[in-house]
Amino acid sequence: MNTTTRNRHTPFATHVRQLRRHLERIRLRMFYKIRRLRREERGAVTAEYALIIMAAVAFAGLLIVIMQSGEVKSMLMDIVQKALGGG
């Protein structure tokens, strides 16, 4: 192989090395970004649990209010009496 042929491939090899370094930098940036997002999601999961608990408590409160009304109590008593064979 003469020097002219080798010199033609040198810019290509340099370009490939530069491309590999660039891709490695991108990979590292993506890795750190994903790791940071995972850390941020930990708090989000806790906040979601808190919202679900708050919604469950609100729903339970609503059920308590409904169950204490006279109409609902009488309907439930009728259902229970029919199920027990008393009515």
C-alpha positions as CSV (number, residue, x, y, z in Angstrom):
1,M,0.0,0.0,0.0
2,N,1.5,3.4,-0.9
3,T,1.3,6.5,1.2
4,T,-1.4,8.1,-1.0
5,T,-3.8,5.2,-0.3
6,R,-3.1,5.3,3.5
7,N,-3.6,9.1,3.6
8,R,-7.0,8.8,2.0
9,H,-8.2,6.5,4.8
10,T,-6.8,8.6,7.6
11,P,-9.6,11.3,7.5
12,F,-12.2,8.5,7.5
13,A,-10.6,6.8,10.5
14,T,-10.4,10.2,12.3
15,H,-14.1,10.8,11.4
16,V,-15.0,7.4,12.8
17,R,-13.1,8.1,16.1
18,Q,-14.8,11.5,16.4
19,L,-18.2,9.9,15.8
20,R,-17.6,7.2,18.4
21,R,-16.6,9.9,21.0
22,H,-19.7,11.9,20.1
23,L,-21.9,8.8,20.5
24,E,-20.3,8.0,23.8
25,R,-21.0,11.5,25.1
26,I,-24.6,11.2,24.0
27,R,-24.9,7.8,25.7
28,L,-23.5,9.2,28.9
29,R,-25.9,12.2,28.8
30,M,-28.8,9.9,28.2
31,F,-27.7,7.7,31.1
32,Y,-27.4,10.6,33.5
33,K,-30.7,12.1,32.3
34,I,-32.5,8.8,32.8
35,R,-31.0,8.4,36.3
36,R,-32.1,11.9,37.3
37,L,-35.6,11.3,36.0
38,R,-35.8,8.1,38.0
39,R,-34.9,10.0,41.1
40,E,-37.6,12.6,40.4
41,E,-40.2,9.8,39.8
42,R,-39.7,8.5,43.4
43,G,-41.3,11.6,44.8
44,A,-44.0,11.4,42.1
45,V,-45.0,7.9,43.2
46,T,-45.3,9.0,46.8
47,A,-47.5,11.9,45.7
48,E,-49.7,9.6,43.7
49,Y,-50.2,7.3,46.7
50,A,-51.1,10.4,48.8
51,L,-53.7,11.5,46.2
52,I,-55.2,8.0,46.1
53,I,-55.4,7.8,49.9
54,M,-57.1,11.2,50.0
55,A,-59.6,10.2,47.3
56,A,-60.3,7.0,49.3
57,V,-60.9,8.9,52.5
58,A,-63.2,11.4,50.7
59,F,-65.2,8.5,49.1
60,A,-65.4,6.8,52.6
61,G,-66.7,10.0,54.0
62,L,-69.3,10.3,51.3
63,L,-70.4,6.7,51.9
64,I,-70.8,7.4,55.7
65,V,-73.0,10.4,55.0
66,I,-75.1,8.4,52.5
67,M,-75.4,5.5,54.9
68,Q,-76.6,7.7,57.8
69,S,-79.6,9.0,55.8
70,G,-83.0,7.6,56.9
71,E,-84.0,6.4,53.4
72,V,-80.8,4.3,52.9
73,K,-81.0,2.8,56.4
74,S,-84.6,1.7,55.8
75,M,-83.7,0.2,52.4
76,L,-80.8,-1.7,53.9
77,M,-82.9,-3.0,56.7
78,D,-85.5,-4.2,54.2
79,I,-82.8,-6.0,52.2
80,V,-81.4,-7.6,55.3
81,Q,-84.8,-8.7,56.5
82,K,-85.7,-10.2,53.1
83,A,-82.4,-12.0,53.1
84,L,-83.0,-13.4,56.6
85,G,-86.5,-14.5,55.6
86,G,-88.3,-12.1,57.9
87,G,-90.2,-10.1,55.2
